[in-house]
Structure formats: structure tokens, C-alpha cells
Amino acid sequence: MSTDITIRPIGRDDIPQVLAFIRELARYERLEHEVLATEPDLRAALLGEPRYAEVVFACLGSAPAGFALFFHNFSTFKGRPGIYLEDLYVRPEMRGRGIGRKLLAYLARTALERRCARLEWAVLDWNAPAIAFYESLGAHPLDDWRTFRLTGPALEELGGRKPPGF
């Protein structure tokens, strides 16, 4: 069933598709109002120097059916890098074909090839289908950790100024 799925990195002409997937994912997560990314932002972050993140597409034939956006983090306890999966998305009409599993298997292989100690991600607590899928792969939630985020005015206040270009 998943034999016709290929995984490929994005190319220069793929930025509009990346942004489209981000918007589709945000709509599914009920967070579309928070998408501020633009094609120039993504081009600079994903294809510029330095590259802050990587993206791969899962394709059926030549058509992208889903994507994964990831970047490296670091485990001080392990003394090795890790991969953090920021976004994993498969179009609703393409689900159930092994695409998400193929994307995660690609990331797991990439983590091993890069000598990473872990592959991790976050999932919204109401997303029961995703949680069940991740658990079926052997992933487990880190219930004893809480995610904190500093953005907008609070980030600017703590940082002492608003950076140029914002």
C-alpha cells in the first residue's frame, strides 16, 4: 500500500507548497489565525544560510501528499543532538495509506544516521487520532514535562528590544 510513496527534500520551487501545508495543518489544529509565515520567511529559514529547519515531502507519484518540518536540538544529558519534529501533516484524503508512518520512519533513519539520541515532537492533547498513531509506533508521552513559550511583547520585554525586521 505504501510502496508508491516517496520521500524527498524540498527544492527552491517548493516554498509555496510548504506554506500551503502549514496553512492546512493550522486549519486542522484550529490555529489558522496564528499563521504569520510568508514565502520569503520560509525561503530564508529553509533554504538560506544558515538553514534553521529542513522539510521533506511525502509524495504519491509526483504530487506532495504530506510533509515533515524538523530541526536539530541537543540533549545535554546524552551529549548528542536530537531531531525535533515541528510539523507532520498528511492531507486528510491521503490518510490511512502509510504516509505519516513513512515520514516518521524517514526521520528515525535520519536521526540514526546523524547519531542523534532522540526524535521528539509535541501533539495537541485533543488530537486523539494522532496520539493513537504515535503510540502505535512505540512513542510515549512525556507527561511530567510542560512546554513553555515566550513570544510577542513578553519576548521583546525580556530581550530588551524589538529585533530589526519584526
N, C-alpha and C positions, 0 to 999 in steps of 0.2 A: 504493500500500500504506500509506503513512504519512499520507494525506490526511485521515483521520479523527482524527488526533492533535492535541490542542490543548494549549497550554502556558498555565498560569495561576498567579498568585501564590497563596500560601496565604491563607486567611481565619481569622478568630477561632475558628471551629469545627473547624479542620483539625489542631490540635495533636496529638490522639490518632493521626491517620493519619501525621503526621510521625514520631512516636515509634515507631509500628509499622514504618515503613520503615527507621528507624535500627536497630531490633532485627533485622529481616530481613537487612539488609546485614551487620550484625555476625555473625549466624549464618553467612552465606555466607563471610565473611572469617575464620571460626573465632575470633572475638573477642567473642562474646556476653557472656562473663564480665566484660568491661570496660565494658559499658554501665551507667552510673550516672545518666544523664539522666532527669529526671522531666518530666511535663507542665508543672508550674509553672516549672521551669528553662527549658524551651523557650519557654513563653509569654513569659517575661520577656526572653529573649535575642532572640527572633524578632519579637515584637510590641510590646515595651516601648520605653521611651526611655532611653538610646539603643538602637537596634536593632544588634545585633552581627553578625547574619547575615541572609541572605534565603533563602527557599525558594520554588521553583516546582514545580508538579506537571505531569507529562505525563499527559493523560487520554485514554482511549478512551471516547467518549461522555462520560458524567459521572463515570466511575469512574477514580480515580488509578491509573495503571499503573506509575509511577516518579516519582522526584523528584531534584532537584539542590539542594544546600545550598551557598551560596557567600558570600564576603565580600570586601571590598577589602583589598589590601595595597598596598605602594608600592615603586616602583623608584627608588632614589636615582640610579642611573646614567642612567635615562631621564628622571627628574624628573617622572614621571607615575604615576598609580595603575595597579594591575592588579587582576584578579579571581582569587581563589584558590578553586578548586572543592574543597570539603572532602569532599562525598559526592555520588556519582552512583550511582543504583540503579534498576534496572528489574526488576520481578518476573520470575522465571525463565520462567513460562508466557507472558509477553508479549515475550520477547526475539526478535530477528530480524524485527521489524516496523518498524524505523527509529526507535524511541522514544529510544534513547540518542543517536543522531545528531541528532534534533530538539532534545533538551535541550541538547546541546553547541552546536548552531547558534544557539539562543536566547541562550546565554551569550556566544558570539562576537559576535553583534549587540549585545548589551547592553554588552560591553566596548568595542566601536567607538563606540556612541552616547555612552558615558561618557568617551570619549577615553583609554581605558586602553591601556597599552603592551603588555600581555600577558594571557594566560589560562593558568593553570598549575594542576597538581594532582599528587598522588602516587598510585602504584599499587603494590600488593604485588608483589614480584618473582616470585612463583609464579603470578600471575594471567595466564597466557598468553592466554586469550581477550580480556581487557580490553586487554592490551598490543598485541595484533594489531589490535584495533579502533581504538585511539588512533593507532597508526602508519598505519592506512589513511586516517585523516583528515589526515595530514601532521604530526602531533605527533611530537616526538622526545624521547628520554630525556636527562636531564642526568646522564650517568654520572660526571662529575667532581665532583659535589656529594654531600654526605652530610647527611642530616637528623639533627638533634639535638633532644632533648626533655628538659625539666626538669619533673617532676611530683612530687606527694606530698611525703614528708618532705624530699627534696632541695630542692624548690622552697621549702618552708617554712623550711628552714635557711638557704638563701641569702637569702631575703626577710626573715629575722629574726623572723618571727612567722606564726601561722596567721590568715588573714583571718576576720572575722566571717562567720557563716553557713556555714562549712565543717565 
